Amino acid sequence: MLAPSVDASVARVGRRVRIEGIVQGVGFRPFVHRLATRLGLGGFVTNDTHGVLIEVEGPEPDVARFVAHLESDAPSLAALTRVSVTPIAARGRARFVIVASRGDGERAVPVPPDVATCADCLRELFDPSDRRHLYPFITCTACGPRFTIVRDVPYDRARTTMAGFAMCAACAQEYGDPADRRFHAEAIACPGCGPRLRLVAHGREVTAGDVVATTAALLQAGAVVAVKGLGGYHLAAVADREAAVARLRAKKHREDKPFAVMVPHLAAARGLADLSPEDEDALASGPRPIVLVHRRADARLADAVAPANRSVGLMLPYTPLHHLLCRAVGAPFVLTSGNVSDEPIAHRDDDAFARLAGVADAFLAHDRPIHVRTDDSVVRVLRGRAVPVRRARGFAPMSQWTGARRG
């Protein structure tokens, strides 16, 4: 465990550290704050248009340890491309703080990809005693929307589509607590202050009851539902309902390309497809892509899911809303792009309601705007490696394919 030096005779030094790469929206500033505080160092950390800027001072051995641990212990979502260290004069700063971001200069910092819901948030999501129990927008510094909600950099709440949601006192306390995993989590929200779901069924707003449970009942009854996700709308239908899936295929004008199917967990995926260990790794990887796999002959899937095709695209839930839907529906369901073939995926509410009105019987929407339209990523395992078919949600805007890693 890191601890500050106790030798008062050790010279006090200062360093300015510039870090570039994917270091915004990944919990890097809270990590820097905790590291500096544990070592008893003074200074500050801030986001700017190039990445993260740090000024730190203290006993020389502790400052050296601080700089070394910046790279070795960086958050798992970070990808450092450059670290530069410049000596500066020590100014006698005893405390280390996070200061307001600096927005001047040319924008050169990469925006992080959207991240699937983490295990800690999932535990809270299904914990009846937690204040975010069953809240479909639960998130922390380790997970949640990033690329699809960012309007500008540096990455701060005011520059995202969360800007319109004022934090309640409880969220503000978590946001400002260095010991909390939501310390400076820009998408922080709760049922009292965050985004909310909206269900419109057969042209009428549903205002009573649990909208997720109502949506599940509609799907189980054979409806096609447009569901607003991270990067746009999807069209959903229970995957073993032949009439619903065939109607969805006809209305989308999609002739024979397999539909993607969402399953709640790997055990359900094994019931639909013959999976290799590499297929399972790709399904459970952090980006949660659609994985093209060989369907089982006895798979309970409507023929219209993948007509005359041995392949099917499977994916695991990657947002809290998807986890809630999987539990409520109780069966795999088609989750395909919210569009008619050859059109872009709908991501703005008014456009989705207009363009998908002839396809969907109901709309499960929410009031968090999507700034960047992003479809689901698709991979296929070839010769033991996951290779991209479509690089999008979970990887974009990264320019390189990084492969599959369990999240």
N, C-alpha and C positions, 0 to 999 in steps of 0.2 A: 504493500500500500504506500502511495506517495505521501511524503511528509516534508515540510519545509526544513531547511538547514537551521541549526541552532548555534552555529559559530558566528558571533556578532562581529568578529574581525574580518570576515570575508567581504571583499569589495562588492559594492552594489553597482549593477550595470543595467543598461537599458537596451532593448532591441525593438526595431520595427519589423514586423513579419507580414509579408504579402503572400496570400495563398490564392491560387487560381484553380479552376476546374469546377466540378459540380460540388459546390460548397454552400449554396444557398437553398433553403427549403429542405435541408436534410438534418437539421438539428446541430449544425456546426457551431454556431455562436454559443448555445447552451453548453455544448461540450467544452469549448474553450474556456468559458466562464468557470465551469466546475473544476477543470484542470488547474487553472491559475489560482483559484481559491484554495484548493487542497495544498498547493505549494506555497501559499502565503504571499503571492505576488501581487503587485499593483499594476494598474493600467486600464486598457479598454479594448473591446473588440467591436467592430462594426461591419456591416455590409456596404459595398459600394458597387459601382458599375463594372468593376473588373473581378470582383470576388469578395474575399474577406481581408480586412486590414486589422492588424493587431499592434498595439504598443504595450510592451510589458517591461517591468523592471523589478529588481530584487537581487538577492545574492547570486553571484555568477553561476555557482553549481546548479541552483534551482532554475535559473533562466535557461541554462543549457538543457536540463532535463525537460523543461516545458517544451522547448523547441523540438526535442527528439520525440516526445510523446504526441505532438501534433500529428505526425505522420503515422506512427506505429499504432496509435489508439483511436484514430479518426472514426467517426460514425460509419456504420456499414453501408449506408446509402451514399456516402461521399466518394468522389473520385478526384483525387488531387493530381493536377498536371504540372504544377510549378509551385515551389516554396522558395521565397527569397528572404534573406535575413540581413538587416542593416543595423550597425551599431548606432545608438542614439544616447543622448545624455539622460541619466537618471534624474527624475524631477521630485523624488520623495513621495510619490503616490503610494499610499498604503492599501487602497481598495482596488478591486478589479470590477469593472462594470461593462454592461452592454449599452452602447450609446446609439443614438438615432442614426439611421442609414444615411449615406451620402449619395445623392442622386446626380451629381454633376459629372460631365464627361461622356465620352462615347460609350455606348452600351456594348460590353464585350463579355459579359458573364453568361455561361450557359444556364438554362432553366432546367431543373430536374424533372424526370418523368413522374407520372402518377404512380402511386405505390399501393399495392394491395393491403387490405386491412391486416394489422399485426395481431399477434396472439394476445397481447395485453388488452387491446381494444375489444377483441372478440370475447374475452372473459367478462369484461364489463358489460358488453352488449347483452349477454344472456344471464347476467346476475340480477335477480329481482331486487336486491338491496342497493344496487348502484343507481345513482341519479340519472345515468344515461341508459338505463335498461331499455332495450328495444328501440333505441334512438338511431334512425337510419343514416345519420351523418356523423357518427362517432369517429374521432381521429386523434392523432397525437403527432409528435415530431418524427415518429418512425413510420408513419403511414398516411394515406389519404391523397386527396387531389393536389396536384402541383401544376404540371404543364397546362392542363385544360382550364385552370382558373387564373393564371398569371396574365395580367395586362401589361406590366412593365417591370423592369428591374431597377434598383435592387429589390429582392423578394421580401416584401413586407405586406401585411394585411391590407393596408391602404391601396396597394397596387394589384390587388386580386379582386375577384368577384365576391369575396367575403366582406368587402368594405362596407356594404350596406347593412351588415348585421352587427349592431353594437353589442359588445360583450356584457353579460350580466355580471353581478358582483362575484359570484362563485367562479365563473370562467376567468374573470380578470385576476382573481387571486391565484389560480393555477398558472395562468400565463406569466405572472410576475414572481413565482416561487422557484428559485434555482433548484430545489430538491424535487420538483414535480416533473414528470416526463412530458407535460404540456407547457413547460417553460418556453416561452416564445414560439409556440406552435401556432402559426399564422392562421390555420383553418379551424382553430378551436371553436367549439360550439356545443350547445346542449339544448334540450327541448324548450328551455325558457327563453333562449336568445338566438337560436340558430335557424337554419333552413327548415322548412316543413314540407311534408308531402301533400299532394292534391290529387284526388281521383275524380275523373269525369267519365261516367259510364252511360253509353247510349245517349249522349248529348246533354246529360244532366250532372251537376256537381253532387258528389256524395259527401255529405257533411256529418253524418253520424257513424259511430262505430270505428273499428280498427280498419283503416284503408288497406293495409297489407293483407289482412284476413279477407276482406271483401274482394280484393284483386285476386287472391288465390282461389276464392270460390268461383269467380268469373272464369278463370283459366280452367278449373276443374270441370266447369259446365260446358266447355268447348269454345270459349271466347278467344279472340285474338286481342292482346293488350299491348299498346305502345308504352314502353317503360323508359323513362329518362335516366340515363346512366352518367358516367363520368365525362365522356366525350361526345355524347349525342344520344338519340333515341334508338331503342331496339324494338323489335316486334317479337312478342312472346306467344307461345301456344304449347300446351302440354304435349310432350313428344310422342306419346303413344295414342293420341287421338287423331285417327286418320282423317276425319272430316275437317277438323280444325287446321291441321297442318297442310292438307291439300288446298283448302280455301286460302290459307296464307300464301302458299306457293303460287296459286293462280293470280291472286290480287297483286303480288309483287312482280308478276311477269318473269319469274325465275324458273327456267325450264327444268334443269336437272342438276345444277350445282348443289352439293350437300349443304344443308343447314347446320349451323353450329348448335350444339346442345349443352346446356349448363347442367352439371350434376353437383350435388352437395359436397361430395368427398370422393376420395380415391376408390373406396369400396364400391360406390355406385358406378364409377367409371369402369371398374373391372367387370361389372355385370353387363356392360354394353359393348365392350371392345376387348380384344386381345392385346394387352399392354406389356411392353418390355420395361425393364427398370429405367431405361432412358426416357421412354414415354412418360412414366410416372414422375420422373424428375422434372421433365418439361412442364407437365401439368401443374405441379406444385411449386414451380419456380416463382421468384418474386414478382415478375411481370404478369403472371397468370394468363398466358396466351391461349388462344385456341390451338389445340394440337390435333393434327390429322392422323387418325389411327385406323386400324382394321376392325370393323364392327364384327361382333359375334353373330353367328348364324341364328342364335336364339335370343338376340337382343330384343327387348320390348320397345321397339321403335316403329312408328308409322312408316309405311313404305315411302310416303312422300317426304320424309326427312332426307333421304339420300336415294332417290329412285335409280335402280339398276347400277348401284355403286357400292363397292365393298368398303369404301372409306367413309368416315364420319368425323366431323370436327367436335371435339369435346373440350370443355373448359370448366374450371372451378370458380366459385364465387369470388369476386375481388373487391366488392364494396359491402358495407354493412347492409344496405338495402337488398343486395343479392342474397346475402346470408339469410336475411329475414324471409325473403320470398322462397328460397329453397326449403326452409323449415315449414313454411305455411302451405306450400303447394304439395310437398310430400312426394314428388315425382320429378324426374328429369323434364326439362322444358326447353323447347327451341328458343334461342335468343339470337336473332339475326338482325342485321343492320336495318335501322328505321328509314327505309327508302323504297322506292320502286327501282327495279334494276336499271343500272347505268346513271342513276341520279346520286348526288352526294348524300351522305347520311344527314338527316335533319337534326339540328342541335339547338335551334332557337324555338321557343314554345309556340309562337304564333305560326311560324313556318311549319312546324311539326303537326299542329292541329289542322292546318289547311291541307298539307300534302298527304297526310296519312289518314285523313277522315274516311276515305273509301276503302281502307285496309283494316283499320283497328276498330274494334267494338268499344274500347275503353282506353283511357290515357291515365297512366300513373306518372304524374309529373312532380316537380318540386320547384321552389323559388330561388335556388342558387343558380345564377347564370353560368352557362358554359361559354368561355371566351374563345377557346380554340377547339374546333371540331376535330375529333380523333376517333377512328374506328378501332376495332380490336386487332391485336397482332395475331398472326398465324404462323405456326412453325410445323415442320415435319422432321422426324428423326430419321436420318440417313447414315448408315455405317456407324451407328452409335453416337451420333452428334445431332443436336437440334440445330436445324438450319432454317433461315427465314423464308417464308413465303410472302408475308406482308409484315413490315416492321412499323408498328403504330403504337397504340396505347400500351403503356408500361415500358416502352423503349424510347419512343420519340420524346424529345427532339435529339437524342444522342445520334451521332453520325455513324457510329460503328455498332455492329451486332456483338453483344458481349456473351452470348450463349445463355444456357439455362442453369439457374441455381435455385435450389429450394428456398422459399421465403420463410 
